[in-house]
């Protein structure tokens, strides 16, 4: 029995490793020239950039994955812990660093905004940890979580702590009064492409995920994809690159083959689609399997982005690996994002050494074309905090570019937005209505981001193995 995995992103790679570790025959078909999906580097001139994810969190996910294959993550990859998680600037050059060491963060906030705000941070960090711990097993590690099942699996106090019915922004105001700190910690909602004004307070857990460890990958994030690809190959997984899938065939009500763009028929008993679930629903894998996908309404899409990978000379304020330059008015920024790029956007800069910078601003999926002067707007925001960049070589990506890179997504980089308490449960799960067809990736449960997509791949592999075991009874 052969499993075809469509897409060699983090979800597809993790599914391949997990299945091969159980002795399954696995073939991965990938439309791009290499493995990694959003981890693939972008080359500008002679320089390579991490142009998507730039750090690794939830290290335990990948340690678990490699252990399943009888291997060790640290034997295949060098991870470098970040001591300064992020630097943050506001107009006029006000700045605050957040550290891996919580006491350092407490002290820094105290100097920046006063003792009361620092105590608020300590309470916020404790609540974030409680939410993270409460949701780890019944949600993040579960294949098909439901609101009722989640409530039944948790003590009543934990149900109250995760506070899914309150918005993230409203919850933050219990811990912070300083508008700059509200911006700083509110930004965690954008990690899953959501607005802090609409996302549930549950997203506080992101703060504890970061507090649990953030690592740079030696060789860039592409090195993680390469390590996963190599681990899969050692376990017998076959890869076909530059192999775009045309359709998934079914016989009766079950999947039976995958046809690639060259007309080659790959016979199989199971298929895992590691692509945006909306691509399945839109018929990009054939009309026979559209019911297996999920097409969110346009207003349910997560944010997209406009990015620049630039080799630059810089002047002014110093940068960390992660540096954020905040807009002057966060509410207005997110109000603008309902229609197009913000007139005064928050700008994220990833300093990748040797003059390489990734710049990113949020933008709506299905949004209007970028403002004609968007680069001027971005550099004006940086200048307001004291940073001047002089690009020597630059590559740009717009919402339309991301929509083309990830078919079916409309440019939404995180699948469905986490807006409202039910949104998390509305993400597609691994099993679909079609026997033998499974979904994985950042648009599915448990959510976006490299470790979450990897978890989705592992959950898909587990569901597939469970179903095969039942069939053999």
Secondary structure as the mmCIF struct_conf table of DSSP 4:
data_model
#
loop_
_struct_conf.conf_type_id
_struct_conf.id
_struct_conf.beg_label_comp_id
_struct_conf.beg_label_asym_id
_struct_conf.beg_label_seq_id
_struct_conf.end_label_comp_id
_struct_conf.end_label_asym_id
_struct_conf.end_label_seq_id
STRN STRN1 UNK A 2 UNK A 6
BEND BEND1 UNK A 9 UNK A 9
HELX_RH_AL_P HELX_RH_AL_P1 UNK A 10 UNK A 20
TURN_TY1_P TURN_TY1_P1 UNK A 21 UNK A 23
STRN STRN2 UNK A 25 UNK A 29
BEND BEND2 UNK A 31 UNK A 35
HELX_RH_3T_P HELX_RH_3T_P1 UNK A 37 UNK A 39
BEND BEND3 UNK A 40 UNK A 40
STRN STRN3 UNK A 42 UNK A 44
TURN_TY1_P TURN_TY1_P2 UNK A 45 UNK A 46
STRN STRN4 UNK A 47 UNK A 49
BEND BEND4 UNK A 52 UNK A 52
BEND BEND5 UNK A 55 UNK A 55
STRN STRN5 UNK A 56 UNK A 56
HELX_RH_AL_P HELX_RH_AL_P2 UNK A 59 UNK A 68
TURN_TY1_P TURN_TY1_P3 UNK A 69 UNK A 70
HELX_RH_3T_P HELX_RH_3T_P2 UNK A 73 UNK A 75
TURN_TY1_P TURN_TY1_P4 UNK A 76 UNK A 76
STRN STRN6 UNK A 79 UNK A 81
BEND BEND6 UNK A 83 UNK A 83
STRN STRN7 UNK A 84 UNK A 89
HELX_RH_3T_P HELX_RH_3T_P3 UNK A 91 UNK A 93
STRN STRN8 UNK A 95 UNK A 99
BEND BEND7 UNK A 100 UNK A 101
HELX_RH_AL_P HELX_RH_AL_P3 UNK A 102 UNK A 113
HELX_RH_AL_P HELX_RH_AL_P4 UNK A 115 UNK A 135
HELX_RH_PI_P HELX_RH_PI_P1 UNK A 136 UNK A 140
TURN_TY1_P TURN_TY1_P5 UNK A 141 UNK A 141
BEND BEND8 UNK A 143 UNK A 144
HELX_RH_AL_P HELX_RH_AL_P5 UNK A 147 UNK A 153
BEND BEND9 UNK A 154 UNK A 154
HELX_RH_AL_P HELX_RH_AL_P6 UNK A 156 UNK A 162
TURN_TY1_P TURN_TY1_P6 UNK A 164 UNK A 165
BEND BEND10 UNK A 166 UNK A 166
STRN STRN9 UNK A 167 UNK A 167
HELX_RH_AL_P HELX_RH_AL_P7 UNK A 168 UNK A 172
TURN_TY1_P TURN_TY1_P7 UNK A 173 UNK A 175
BEND BEND11 UNK A 178 UNK A 178
HELX_RH_AL_P HELX_RH_AL_P8 UNK A 179 UNK A 186
HELX_RH_3T_P HELX_RH_3T_P4 UNK A 187 UNK A 192
TURN_TY1_P TURN_TY1_P8 UNK A 193 UNK A 193
TURN_TY1_P TURN_TY1_P9 UNK A 196 UNK A 198
BEND BEND12 UNK A 199 UNK A 199
STRN STRN10 UNK A 200 UNK A 200
HELX_RH_3T_P HELX_RH_3T_P5 UNK A 201 UNK A 204
HELX_RH_AL_P HELX_RH_AL_P9 UNK A 205 UNK A 211
TURN_TY1_P TURN_TY1_P10 UNK A 212 UNK A 212
STRN STRN11 UNK A 215 UNK A 217
TURN_TY1_P TURN_TY1_P11 UNK A 218 UNK A 219
TURN_TY1_P TURN_TY1_P12 UNK A 221 UNK A 221
HELX_RH_AL_P HELX_RH_AL_P10 UNK A 222 UNK A 234
TURN_TY1_P TURN_TY1_P13 UNK A 235 UNK A 236
STRN STRN12 UNK A 238 UNK A 240
BEND BEND13 UNK A 242 UNK A 242
STRN STRN13 UNK A 245 UNK A 251
TURN_TY1_P TURN_TY1_P14 UNK A 252 UNK A 253
STRN STRN14 UNK A 254 UNK A 260
TURN_TY1_P TURN_TY1_P15 UNK A 261 UNK A 262
STRN STRN15 UNK A 265 UNK A 267
BEND BEND14 UNK A 269 UNK A 269
STRN STRN16 UNK A 270 UNK A 274
BEND BEND15 UNK A 275 UNK A 275
HELX_RH_AL_P HELX_RH_AL_P11 UNK A 277 UNK A 281
TURN_TY1_P TURN_TY1_P16 UNK A 282 UNK A 285
HELX_RH_3T_P HELX_RH_3T_P6 UNK A 287 UNK A 292
BEND BEND16 UNK A 293 UNK A 293
HELX_RH_3T_P HELX_RH_3T_P7 UNK A 298 UNK A 300
STRN STRN17 UNK A 301 UNK A 301
STRN STRN18 UNK A 303 UNK A 316
BEND BEND17 UNK A 317 UNK A 317
BEND BEND18 UNK A 321 UNK A 321
STRN STRN19 UNK A 322 UNK A 325
BEND BEND19 UNK A 328 UNK A 328
HELX_RH_AL_P HELX_RH_AL_P12 UNK A 330 UNK A 336
TURN_TY1_P TURN_TY1_P17 UNK A 337 UNK A 339
BEND BEND20 UNK A 340 UNK A 341
TURN_TY1_P TURN_TY1_P18 UNK A 343 UNK A 344
STRN STRN20 UNK A 347 UNK A 351
BEND BEND21 UNK A 353 UNK A 353
TURN_TY1_P TURN_TY1_P19 UNK A 354 UNK A 355
STRN STRN21 UNK A 356 UNK A 364
TURN_TY1_P TURN_TY1_P20 UNK A 365 UNK A 366
HELX_LH_PP_P HELX_LH_PP_P1 UNK A 368 UNK A 371
TURN_TY1_P TURN_TY1_P21 UNK A 372 UNK A 373
HELX_RH_AL_P HELX_RH_AL_P13 UNK A 374 UNK A 384
TURN_TY1_P TURN_TY1_P22 UNK A 385 UNK A 386
STRN STRN22 UNK A 387 UNK A 397
HELX_RH_AL_P HELX_RH_AL_P14 UNK A 399 UNK A 405
BEND BEND22 UNK A 406 UNK A 406
TURN_TY1_P TURN_TY1_P23 UNK A 407 UNK A 408
BEND BEND23 UNK A 409 UNK A 409
TURN_TY1_P TURN_TY1_P24 UNK A 410 UNK A 411
TURN_TY1_P TURN_TY1_P25 UNK A 413 UNK A 414
BEND BEND24 UNK A 415 UNK A 415
STRN STRN23 UNK A 416 UNK A 416
BEND BEND25 UNK A 420 UNK A 420
TURN_TY1_P TURN_TY1_P26 UNK A 421 UNK A 422
HELX_RH_3T_P HELX_RH_3T_P8 UNK A 423 UNK A 426
BEND BEND26 UNK A 427 UNK A 427
STRN STRN24 UNK A 428 UNK A 428
BEND BEND27 UNK A 430 UNK A 430
STRN STRN25 UNK A 431 UNK A 431
BEND BEND28 UNK A 433 UNK A 434
STRN STRN26 UNK A 435 UNK A 435
TURN_TY1_P TURN_TY1_P27 UNK A 436 UNK A 436
STRN STRN27 UNK A 437 UNK A 440
BEND BEND29 UNK A 441 UNK A 441
TURN_TY1_P TURN_TY1_P28 UNK A 442 UNK A 443
STRN STRN28 UNK A 444 UNK A 444
TURN_TY1_P TURN_TY1_P29 UNK A 445 UNK A 446
BEND BEND30 UNK A 448 UNK A 449
HELX_RH_AL_P HELX_RH_AL_P15 UNK A 450 UNK A 471
TURN_TY1_P TURN_TY1_P30 UNK A 472 UNK A 472
#
